Amino acid sequence: MLALSSRTALVLLWLAVLSSTALTECFPDAVDPEYQLNLIQAPASPIKNSAGSLEPLYNFARLFLLAVQPYGFPLDTASRVSQNEATSSEVIRYEAGYMVCLILAVLYIVAIPVVGVVLVWRHFHYKKMAVESQPSPLTLPWYQRNVTVITCLSVVVILLLCGVILTFNTNNKMHQNMQPNLSRLRTDIGNIEKALNSVPQKVDSIVDKFSVFQEELMEELQETGDLIGRTILSSLNSTINVAVDSLRTTVQDATGAQRHLLEVKELRENMQAIYTLLNMELTEMQTQLGKLNSSLNTSTLMTDANYDLIPSVDPEVQQLSFVSVFDGMEEQVEMLISSIPSICANQSTPQIEELRVYLNNVHTAFGNSSKRLPSLRSLSSAVSNVPAALDKTKADIEYYDYVRWSVSVSFCTLILIISLLMLAGLVIGASMVISPTLYPFYLQDQLRLTTVYLLYVASGMIFIFSWLFIIMVFINLFFGGNAHALACRSCTNGDIFEFLDKQALFSSLDAEEPEDMDIVAATTQSPIMTTDNSTTDLFMNPTDHQGKQAIKTFEIYQGCQMGRSMFYSMHMNELFSMNKFLNESMYLSGLVDSMHALNFDLSSIQLLPDSARTAVQQFRDFSNLDQINYNNFLRLLASPIMKTDLDAFATQLERAALTANGTIGENLMSEAAKARQLANIVRLQDSYRRNMSYSIEALATIRRNYQANADNTLLNATEVESSLQLQVPDAVQTVSDCVMERATELLRQYFVFVRYAIIDEALDCSWLPVSLSNMYTATCDNLIGPWNAFWLSLGWCCAFLVPGVIFSILAAQLWKPPTSPVNRERFHMPNDIFEKGTNTTCMTLDSLKGKRKDGDTKKPNFNIYMTLDDVIGFDKGKKEKGSCSA
């Protein structure tokens, strides 16, 4: 077979070891679904063991190999062999059992041909000896000898046929299993290689999920300015409400005063115009009624209140011309207050973008820090050589297996032929012994001779080919047995673990330094504030080699079987501090300082613009509302407009017109109608009077508090404007603490995912026992198992060929026909059958008891022979002499 590199052989051996013989963390429920990657490799489908009903044969082969080579795995010898330092004596000492088997095989090779030569010589030597040297059948009952030979030869033939069947079966099973199991072995090793090579990619994908945390945190940070603005408003809520209320009151006072003054002005003009009109109409009515000599009293037809005395408010109205500045002032102030969060957000945008750069640097530094995670590169590199070696040697292995299968089929066929020859000879010879009448008399000698030839041919084939059979057995025993002992048995009993622990399969577990150390220093600096480099060390080396325990391959496999991560079974936790690597404060310390260093300038915000402030001051100082004589207004307006009721007076005129003659009556009716018109004008004037009274009372109410309200407005506005900037540090502190709590929670959630994903997904090895079990089944159960069962079956056949030769020769000697010369005299009878009789020419029963006509006697154990000429001559003589009486 082609020689593999020692390192590849070690990896194959390690994989086979692990295949023969829990600390897990449940995935946290609170982790963001965006973090879920499902990095766990699905186990391969298990391979079915093809032993089936041959499992007892496999177990027997293993027990035999255990007896041949009872030693454990040669740890020291294997170590020296791998280093080319072992001596031949060490190897021979370990292979002592096979040396004994070799000696037995050599004895078998020498003894069987020698015995065959001796038997051939004896056969030809005794064939030339005198007839007297042949043994007597009376020395041992012949039936008993036949039964013994038939029984023993039958058992041997049955056992040989069983061995041949098993040999054919195991040989074909190994040949059929070779190609699919090599392919499956290649697939499983490729899966292991893929899994080991994917660990760095899995860790990188986990580290790349930092961007999810980064984007979530950036969303929080982008809302920081708005949140700070709302926090400021919340802290000044009462003060702002007071300021807004006072401003609203002042605006209401100013606009109300202006509106009422304008109304008073307009009503004064209207009332004075109506007052003049009423006086004129009333005077004219008095004149007309006086001409008509009416008996009605017209002295009360006059106004009672003198509205010409209402003072003018034009100066006051002129003083309030600035009130238009207050239009929409309340809405403007409310909009200005509500815009404070957006102002803070706009001011925080450049600072937040700098924090984005900082988080990018943290992301890079976090990735570099993850490079310190112990690497499986040495194991992965070793495993990666195995598929290439298998691909390179697969064609040769299949070719060698085909040659082995062909030669084995040839040998099995030869053994089958030998067995069938023995079976044929046994069937013919046994049938002649058990039932002599089964065959005609004249065929018995030919059948006996055929039986002898069959058994001699079978024995001769055994003498010729047995040495090839035993060589085949020993070659397969040596290689198949060592493969089982060094790989399969050493795997199942764990002898090889100690040897693998001394190899360099895990040399790359030592942590590495980050590729770019400059980024570490970059992440220790806040982009917003300057700190001392020595006070901030975000990415300290999390590696600690003190107290490092040796890695045990058996512990690794046990951990994988129990669902334990390689992070613990390989003691990576002693090389790499996961708690330090996933320390939130280490990554967020610079962010905390940056958040506390946020600064906002709200000094430019004016609750009252300069124009509004000036307007409030003018309203307070120059509105002259306190100089109006409101009592005088109210006194003038309190007087009734008319001294008499014009509607009642119109009724009196109508009554008077009914009693008067035609022209006077008509005139009186005309004056009555006019009186009613004037009554309507009086009612209108009265409404003007009431409205003016209401406005005067409203102005009087405004006059009492408008100056104090204006002072409060100015004072509260100033207080709010100054408090806005004073509240910035507290608001920044409060919001920064809230944001950092959220950032810590987001980072903690991400780190919970990182811990779980690295330990229980990226470094999960629950798939390994299945793959290694498949490899063990493919190699030890499906290939080495039938291989060892094949040589065991072939050895079984070789072992029973020896008694087969013995009993075949015994049977051939027992069943062979007589070898004495044929006596052609008529009715040649032996002495022990025929006694002396009468001398007669006819053969009677009495003459058969006597001696023959010639008087000679023959030795016993001779058959009677008659030739065809004797029979014909005897028949003619009988006709001439007549028949003999009984």
Buried (B, 14 or more C-beta within 10 A) or exposed (E): EEEBEEBBBBBBBBBBBBBBBEBBEEBEEEBBEBBBBEBBBEBBEEBEBBBEEBEEBBEBBBEBBBEBBEBBBBBEBBBBBBEEEBEEEBEEEBBEBBEEBBEEBBEBBEEBBEBBEEBBEEEEEEEEEEEEEEEEEEEEEEEEBBBBBBEBBBBBBEBBBBBBBBBBBBBBBBBBBBEEBBEBBBBBBBBBBBBBBBBBEBBEBBBEBBBBBBEBBBEBBBBBBBBBBBBBBEBBEEBBEBBBBBBBBBBBBBBBBBBBBBBBBBBBEBBBEBBEEBBEBBEEBEEBBEEBEBEBEBEBBBBEBEBEEBEEBEEBBEBBEBBEBBEEBBEBBBEBBEEBBEBBBBBBEEBBBBBBEBBBBBBBBBBBBBBBBBBBBBBBBBBBBBBEBBEEBBEEBBEBBEEBBEEBBEBBEBBBBBBBBBBBBBBBBBBBBEEEEEBEEEEBEEBBEBBBBBBBBBBBBBBEBBBBBBBBBBEBBBBBBBBBBBBBBBBBEBBBBBBBBEBEBBEBBBBEEBEEEEBBBBBBBBBBEEEEEEEBEBBEBBBEEEEEEEBBBBBBBBBBBEBBBBBBBBBBBBBBBBEBBBBBEBBBBBBBBBBBBBEBEBEEBBBBBEEBBEBBBBBBEEBBBEEBEBEEBBEBBEEEBBEBBBBEBBBBBBEBBEEBEEEBBEBBBEBBEBBBEBBEBBEBBBEBBEBBBBBBBBBBBBBEEBBEBBBBBBEBBBBBBEBBBEBBEEBBBBBBEBBBEBBBEBBBBBBBBBBBBBBBBBBBBBBBBBBBBBBBBBBBBBBBBBBBBBBBBBBBBBBBBBBBBBBBBBBBBBBBBEEBEEBEBBBBBBBEEBEBBEEEEEBBEEBBEBBBBEEEBBEEBBEBBBEEEBEEEEEEEBEEEEEEEE
